[in-house]
Amino acid sequence: MVGAGPNGLTAAVTLARAGLTVRVYEAAPGVGGGARTDELTLPGFRHDLCSAVHPLGAGSPALRALPLERYGLTWVEPPIPLAHPFPDGTAATLAHSVAETAASLGPPGDSRSGGGRDGATYERLLRPFRGRWDALAADVLRAQLAAWPRDPWLLARFGTRAAPPAALLAGLFRGERARGLLAGLAAHAMAPLGAPATGGVAMLFALAAHEVGWPFPRGGAQAVCDALAAHLRSLGGHIETGCHVRSLDELPTARAYLLDVMPERLADIAGDRLPGRYAARLRRHRHGPAAFKLDYALSGPVPWTAEPCTRAGTVHIGPTFADIAAALRAPYRGQAPRAPFLIAAQPTLVDPSRAPDGGHVLWVYGHVPNGWRGDLTTAIERRLERFAPGFGALVRARSATGPADFAARNPNNVGGDIAGGASDRGGLLLRPMAARVPYATPNRSIYLCSSATPPGAGVHGMCGHHAALVALRRVFPDAPDPG
């Protein structure tokens, strides 16, 4: 196994649970990949280097099947998963309750219950999938053609709503509150709102809030990979950090190699073990926009104007559908957005262990072009001050992470792309290329298990889990069922 991020470690655990001898080689000094936590600003303030909030982690079929709580993983849930503020001082909320969410979508001050027409539309859109998260997640969070779905009818119903772009799904709603909330959810795909399946991303994240929440790992994202690593070691697996693998020839001979790397790096590491034409296709893998992230050490909680934001683990700053659409289009045109769409996380609202007494941390990022060398700090802070006047007075220290910094910390973040590849033009579904089993290569001993495979980015481990299952079927058919 090459790479000890969430996908690599989940793949390793899946193989170890099947009774195989597993060795993991990681170039960094420790495990984690995109799920690491460190003191980036001041002593005692612990910040997530990349991922922070984990709805798909808490709802991952692969992770939910593992006893990770024995190894220190605890999920902490904010009172409100997500708030989406507007300039009038109000906010739409993605609450644990569908009814509460629907009610927030109506016009401010409207005496009608349920959020009016848009609230009813929201409830109707999600109703067929309520209470069926386990079956739906198992089918959605995989390569759609790799195996027969667990519940074909449920997946088909979801697909008819999920396949269209978010821009089309937004047409079901009249008001800007519902349209803005939907656009913010779809923006997690890091694709234009007109890209296929972005409506499905919005629906999946909305359902996650109602079914499993939008929690933080207590202590930071690092806790997920630390728990996976501890579980792997308990199964007899070995992890070697500080080991930069340049070629499979450097590794001990194995019956199967799984690589949690980007496709072009797989081509380099595998060398002549892969056909030249296939390797050339891997090297043509397209990368999408980058992230520009700021981490803050604060002397107090963010002074949001909209009250729900003071109780929300995640805050989306758009505010309107048109604003968010413009911010997402700009990086694909090679431009930084003038008014960036921001995703902010406030872990210390529910996890005070992340900062000294009275202190808070804030994690916030916007989208910029791949490889961009500019500085988005001023634009981000202008947006924060608009919705949280006085924010700047609370800043004790800040740490900026641009595209080059993301790439330096994690080679999988090519050009600052934290999503494993471009998500436009069908890239959400067909990654890294059109293939029935995208985890497999022409060499039966080599498999790709990074976020460049379905279901893509997120600390859910599903890319690694599915790659490991394919390797078990093809190379180790007599191994016990990993469970």
HUTA-V174162 format. One record per backbone hydrogen bond with DSSP energy under -0.5 kcal/mol. NH is the residue of the N-H (numbers start at 1). CO is the residue of the C=O. Records with the same first field share a line. If there is no record, write none. Layout:
# HUTA-V174162
NH = CO + CO
This chain:
# HUTA-V174162
2 = 258
3 = 1 + 25
6 = 32
9 = 5
10 = 6
11 = 7
12 = 8
13 = 9
14 = 10
15 = 11
16 = 12
17 = 13
18 = 14 + 15
19 = 16
20 = 15
22 = 20
24 = 238
25 = 1
26 = 240
32 = 4
35 = 32
38 = 47
40 = 38
41 = 45
45 = 42
46 = 44 + 354
47 = 38 + 45
49 = 36
50 = 36 + 51
51 = 34
54 = 215
58 = 54
59 = 55
60 = 57
63 = 460
64 = 60
65 = 61
66 = 63
68 = 66
70 = 67
71 = 68
72 = 69
73 = 68
74 = 72
76 = 216
80 = 311
82 = 94
83 = 314
84 = 92
85 = 316
86 = 90
89 = 86
92 = 84
94 = 82
95 = 93
101 = 97
102 = 98
103 = 99
104 = 100 + 101
105 = 102
106 = 103
110 = 107
115 = 112
116 = 113
119 = 115
120 = 116
121 = 117
122 = 118
123 = 119
124 = 120
125 = 121
126 = 122
127 = 123
128 = 124
129 = 126
130 = 126 + 127
132 = 129
136 = 132
137 = 133
138 = 134
139 = 135
140 = 136
141 = 137
142 = 140
144 = 142
146 = 143
147 = 143
155 = 151
156 = 152
157 = 153
158 = 154
159 = 155
160 = 156
161 = 157 + 158
162 = 158
163 = 159
167 = 193
168 = 165
169 = 165
170 = 166
171 = 168
172 = 169
173 = 170
179 = 175
180 = 176
181 = 177
182 = 178
183 = 179
184 = 180
185 = 181
186 = 182
187 = 183
188 = 185
189 = 186
190 = 187
195 = 192
197 = 163
198 = 195
199 = 164
200 = 162
201 = 197
202 = 198
203 = 199
204 = 200
205 = 201
206 = 202
207 = 203
208 = 204
209 = 205
210 = 206
211 = 207
212 = 208
213 = 208
216 = 76
218 = 74
220 = 217
223 = 220
224 = 221
225 = 221
226 = 222
227 = 223
228 = 224
229 = 225
230 = 226
231 = 227
232 = 228
233 = 229
234 = 230
235 = 231 + 232
236 = 233
237 = 232
238 = 22
240 = 24
241 = 239
242 = 26 + 28
243 = 26
244 = 242
245 = 243
246 = 244
248 = 269
250 = 247
251 = 248
257 = 445
259 = 447
260 = 2 + 258
261 = 259
265 = 262
266 = 262
267 = 263
268 = 264
269 = 265
270 = 266
271 = 267
273 = 270
274 = 271
279 = 275
280 = 276
281 = 277
282 = 278
283 = 279
284 = 280 + 281
285 = 282
290 = 368
291 = 416
292 = 366
293 = 401
294 = 364
295 = 399
296 = 362
297 = 397
298 = 296 + 360
299 = 394
304 = 302
305 = 387
307 = 305
309 = 306
310 = 306 + 307
311 = 308
312 = 309
313 = 80
314 = 81
315 = 344
316 = 83
317 = 342
318 = 316
324 = 320
325 = 321
326 = 322
327 = 323
328 = 324
329 = 325
330 = 326
331 = 327
332 = 328 + 329
333 = 329 + 330
334 = 331
335 = 330
337 = 367
340 = 338
342 = 317
343 = 365
344 = 315 + 342
345 = 363
346 = 313
348 = 361
349 = 346
350 = 347
351 = 347
354 = 351
355 = 352
359 = 356
360 = 298
362 = 296
363 = 345
364 = 294
365 = 343
366 = 292
368 = 290
371 = 415
372 = 369
380 = 376
381 = 377
382 = 378
383 = 379
384 = 380
385 = 381
386 = 382
387 = 383
388 = 384
391 = 388
393 = 390
394 = 391
395 = 392
396 = 297 + 394
397 = 297
399 = 295
401 = 293
406 = 402
407 = 403
408 = 404
409 = 405
410 = 406
413 = 410
414 = 412
416 = 413
417 = 414
418 = 416
422 = 286
423 = 190
427 = 424
428 = 423
429 = 426
430 = 426
431 = 429
435 = 433
438 = 435
440 = 437
441 = 443 + 446
444 = 442
446 = 443
447 = 257
448 = 439
449 = 259
453 = 450
454 = 431
456 = 453
457 = 419
460 = 458
461 = 458
465 = 461
466 = 462
467 = 463
468 = 464
469 = 465
470 = 466
471 = 467
472 = 468
473 = 469
474 = 470
475 = 471
476 = 471 + 472
479 = 476
480 = 18
